[in-house]
Amino acid sequence: MDALYQDPALAAFYDWDNPWPADFDWFLSLVEGAGSVLDLGCGTGIFAAALAARGAEVVGVDPAAAMLEVARACHAPVTWIEARAQGLDLGRQFDAVVMTGHAFQTLLTPEDRATCLATIARHLVPGGRFFLDSRNPEARAWESWTPEVTREVRAHPRFGLVERWNDAAETGVPGVVEYQTHYRLEDGRHFAARSRIAFPGLDALSRAIAAAGLAVDQWYGDAAGGPLRPGCADFIPLGRLAD
């Protein structure tokens, strides 16, 4: 598994490097009023904890033990489960199933994406809602994930000043990008991880969603509720079980 999520040393940097994004405020509004929520790829659990703070019953699922260790330390009233989204069957359904933080893009093959979408359908109550976010490949976001653009030095509450940067490159696999995450401490220690993420196109994503028995009521083009348009940052489907 990707060391960025599985290595406890790297997990210690995750929330510091990825604080509560503005996206999450809008995402919370998409599931307003849901009494129960399944959060797939919940990571360190900040979104799941926020849902629970609003009164929802929340189950957070992630395959990375190191990320869930961070999540459990927040002591939110959330049920944490270490598992992959693909093939998951909790034997129950939820008012909403969500997948935030571009976690859907860690599914590198059409088969993995299909089984994840089937998991979403299996766990939705009739009339329930789902959403996920996936970056638009036409926007080519990875081209700005370079050391020149991303390098910065910031204070970490545990490690002091940390220099951090990214790098990225297309792979030999169509639609898959490899990016690197680096953290260098003042004492010279250097933590690094390589990650691969997929950038499925809109047509492929739409077909996979429909094949899973899901229907999209609204597509959004960014995490502020902007419209779907050429070159938009994201593909964000908000939908339900197909009739």
C-alpha positions as CSV (number, residue, x, y, z in Angstrom):
1,M,0.0,0.0,0.0
2,D,1.0,3.6,-0.6
3,A,3.5,4.6,2.1
4,L,1.9,8.1,2.2
5,Y,-1.1,6.6,3.9
6,Q,0.3,3.5,5.6
7,D,3.6,4.7,7.1
8,P,2.9,6.1,10.6
9,A,5.7,8.6,10.2
10,L,4.1,10.0,7.0
11,A,0.6,9.9,8.5
12,A,1.8,12.3,11.1
13,F,2.2,14.9,8.4
14,Y,-1.1,14.3,6.7
15,D,-3.6,16.6,8.5
16,W,-0.9,19.3,8.9
17,D,-0.3,19.2,5.1
18,N,-4.0,18.8,4.3
19,P,-6.0,20.9,6.8
20,W,-9.7,21.3,6.6
21,P,-10.3,22.5,3.0
22,A,-13.0,24.9,1.9
23,D,-14.3,21.9,-0.2
24,F,-15.5,20.2,3.0
25,D,-17.8,23.1,4.0
26,W,-19.7,22.6,0.7
27,F,-19.5,18.8,0.9
28,L,-21.2,19.0,4.3
29,S,-24.1,20.8,2.7
30,L,-24.6,18.0,0.1
31,V,-25.5,15.6,2.9
32,E,-27.3,18.0,5.2
33,G,-30.0,16.1,7.2
34,A,-28.6,12.6,6.5
35,G,-29.1,10.6,9.7
36,S,-26.5,8.0,8.8
37,V,-23.4,8.4,6.5
38,L,-20.8,5.9,5.2
39,D,-17.5,7.7,4.5
40,L,-15.3,5.6,2.2
41,G,-11.6,6.4,2.1
42,C,-12.0,8.4,5.3
43,G,-8.3,8.8,5.9
44,T,-7.6,10.6,9.1
45,G,-11.3,11.1,9.7
46,I,-11.7,14.9,9.8
47,F,-14.7,14.9,7.5
48,A,-16.3,11.9,9.3
49,A,-15.8,13.6,12.6
50,A,-17.4,16.8,11.3
51,L,-20.4,14.8,10.1
52,A,-20.7,13.1,13.6
53,A,-20.5,16.5,15.3
54,R,-23.6,17.5,13.3
55,G,-25.5,14.5,14.8
56,A,-25.1,11.9,12.0
57,E,-24.3,8.3,12.7
58,V,-21.1,7.8,10.8
59,V,-19.0,4.8,9.7
60,G,-15.6,5.7,8.4
61,V,-13.8,3.1,6.2
62,D,-10.2,3.2,5.1
63,P,-7.6,0.5,4.2
64,A,-4.7,2.3,5.9
65,A,-4.1,1.4,9.5
66,A,-1.8,4.4,10.1
67,M,-4.5,6.8,8.9
68,L,-7.2,5.2,11.1
69,E,-4.8,5.4,14.1
70,V,-4.9,9.2,13.7
71,A,-8.6,9.1,13.2
72,R,-9.3,7.2,16.4
73,A,-7.1,9.6,18.3
74,C,-9.6,12.4,17.7
75,H,-12.2,10.5,19.8
76,A,-15.1,11.4,17.6
77,P,-18.2,9.2,17.9
78,V,-17.5,7.4,14.6
79,T,-17.2,3.7,13.9
80,W,-13.8,3.2,12.2
81,I,-13.3,0.1,10.0
82,E,-10.1,-0.9,8.3
83,A,-11.1,-2.2,4.9
84,R,-11.0,-1.5,1.2
85,A,-14.0,0.0,-0.5
86,Q,-13.9,-2.6,-3.2
87,G,-16.1,-5.5,-2.2
88,L,-17.1,-4.0,1.1
89,D,-20.4,-5.3,2.5
90,L,-21.4,-4.0,6.0
91,G,-24.8,-5.7,5.7
92,R,-26.7,-2.4,6.1
93,Q,-27.6,0.8,4.2
94,F,-27.0,4.5,4.9
95,D,-28.8,7.7,4.1
96,A,-25.6,8.9,2.4
97,V,-22.4,7.4,1.1
98,V,-19.5,9.8,0.5
99,M,-15.9,9.7,-0.9
100,T,-14.0,12.9,-0.4
101,G,-10.5,14.2,-0.8
102,H,-10.2,12.7,-4.3
103,A,-9.9,9.3,-2.6
104,F,-11.7,7.8,-5.7
105,Q,-8.6,8.5,-7.7
106,T,-6.6,6.0,-5.7
107,L,-8.6,3.4,-7.6
108,L,-6.2,2.8,-10.5
109,T,-8.2,0.4,-12.7
110,P,-11.7,0.4,-14.2
111,E,-12.3,-2.8,-12.3
112,D,-11.5,-1.3,-8.9
113,R,-13.6,1.8,-9.7
114,A,-16.5,-0.5,-10.7
115,T,-16.4,-2.5,-7.5
116,C,-16.2,0.7,-5.4
117,L,-19.2,2.1,-7.1
118,A,-21.0,-1.2,-6.5
119,T,-20.2,-0.8,-2.9
120,I,-21.7,2.7,-2.9
121,A,-24.9,1.3,-4.5
122,R,-25.1,-1.6,-2.1
123,H,-25.0,0.6,1.0
124,L,-27.4,3.3,-0.1
125,V,-31.0,3.4,1.1
126,P,-33.6,4.1,-1.6
127,G,-33.7,7.8,-1.8
128,G,-30.3,8.2,-0.3
129,R,-27.5,10.3,-1.7
130,F,-24.0,9.7,-2.8
131,F,-21.2,11.9,-4.0
132,L,-17.5,11.6,-4.8
133,D,-14.9,13.9,-6.3
134,S,-12.4,13.1,-9.1
135,R,-10.1,15.6,-10.8
136,N,-10.8,16.4,-14.5
137,P,-7.9,15.1,-16.6
138,E,-8.4,18.0,-19.0
139,A,-7.3,20.5,-16.3
140,R,-4.0,18.6,-16.0
141,A,-3.6,19.6,-12.3
142,W,-0.4,17.4,-12.0
143,E,1.5,19.9,-14.1
144,S,1.6,22.3,-11.2
145,W,2.7,19.6,-8.7
146,T,6.4,20.5,-9.2
147,P,9.1,21.4,-6.7
148,E,9.3,24.9,-8.1
149,V,5.6,25.6,-7.4
150,T,5.0,23.6,-4.3
151,R,8.2,24.0,-2.2
152,E,7.6,25.8,1.1
153,V,8.8,25.8,4.7
154,R,6.2,25.8,7.5
155,A,6.1,25.1,11.2
156,H,4.9,21.6,12.3
157,P,3.6,21.3,15.9
158,R,5.8,18.2,16.5
159,F,8.7,18.5,14.1
160,G,9.4,22.3,14.0
161,L,10.2,23.8,10.6
162,V,9.5,21.5,7.8
163,E,10.4,21.9,4.1
164,R,7.8,20.2,1.9
165,W,7.4,19.8,-1.8
166,N,5.8,17.7,-4.5
167,D,6.8,16.4,-7.9
168,A,4.7,14.5,-10.5
169,A,4.9,12.8,-13.8
170,E,2.7,10.9,-16.2
171,T,3.3,7.1,-16.2
172,G,3.3,4.6,-18.9
173,V,-0.3,3.8,-18.0
174,P,-2.9,6.0,-19.7
175,G,-4.7,8.2,-17.3
176,V,-2.4,7.4,-14.3
177,V,0.0,9.9,-12.7
178,E,2.7,9.3,-10.2
179,Y,3.4,12.0,-7.7
180,Q,6.0,12.3,-4.9
181,T,5.5,13.9,-1.5
182,H,8.6,15.1,0.4
183,Y,9.2,16.4,3.9
184,R,12.6,17.5,5.1
185,L,13.2,18.3,8.8
186,E,15.7,20.7,10.3
187,D,17.7,17.8,11.6
188,G,18.2,16.5,8.1
189,R,15.6,13.7,8.2
190,H,13.8,13.3,4.9
191,F,10.5,11.5,4.6
192,A,9.2,10.8,1.1
193,A,6.5,8.7,-0.6
194,R,5.4,7.9,-4.1
195,S,1.8,7.7,-5.0
196,R,-0.2,6.8,-8.1
197,I,-3.6,8.2,-8.9
198,A,-5.9,7.8,-11.8
199,F,-7.7,10.5,-13.8
200,P,-10.8,8.8,-15.4
201,G,-12.5,10.9,-18.0
202,L,-16.1,12.1,-17.7
203,D,-17.5,9.6,-20.2
204,A,-15.8,6.6,-18.5
205,L,-16.9,7.8,-15.1
206,S,-20.5,8.3,-16.2
207,R,-20.7,4.8,-17.7
208,A,-19.2,3.2,-14.6
209,I,-21.7,5.0,-12.3
210,A,-24.6,3.9,-14.5
211,A,-23.4,0.4,-14.7
212,A,-23.3,0.2,-10.9
213,G,-27.0,1.0,-10.7
214,L,-26.6,4.6,-9.7
215,A,-28.1,7.8,-11.2
216,V,-26.6,11.3,-11.2
217,D,-29.0,14.1,-10.4
218,Q,-26.4,16.9,-10.7
219,W,-22.8,17.1,-11.9
220,Y,-20.6,19.8,-10.5
221,G,-17.3,21.1,-11.8
222,D,-15.6,22.2,-8.6
223,A,-15.9,21.9,-4.9
224,A,-17.7,25.2,-4.6
225,G,-20.7,24.0,-6.6
226,G,-19.5,25.4,-9.9
227,P,-20.9,24.1,-13.1
228,L,-19.5,21.2,-15.2
229,R,-17.7,22.8,-18.1
230,P,-14.6,22.2,-20.3
231,G,-11.5,22.4,-18.3
232,C,-13.3,22.5,-14.9
233,A,-11.2,21.3,-11.9
234,D,-13.3,18.4,-10.9
235,F,-16.0,15.9,-11.7
236,I,-18.4,15.7,-8.7
237,P,-21.5,13.6,-9.2
238,L,-24.3,14.0,-6.7
239,G,-26.8,11.2,-7.1
240,R,-28.8,8.2,-5.8
241,L,-29.8,4.7,-6.7
242,A,-31.2,4.4,-10.2
243,D,-35.0,3.9,-10.4
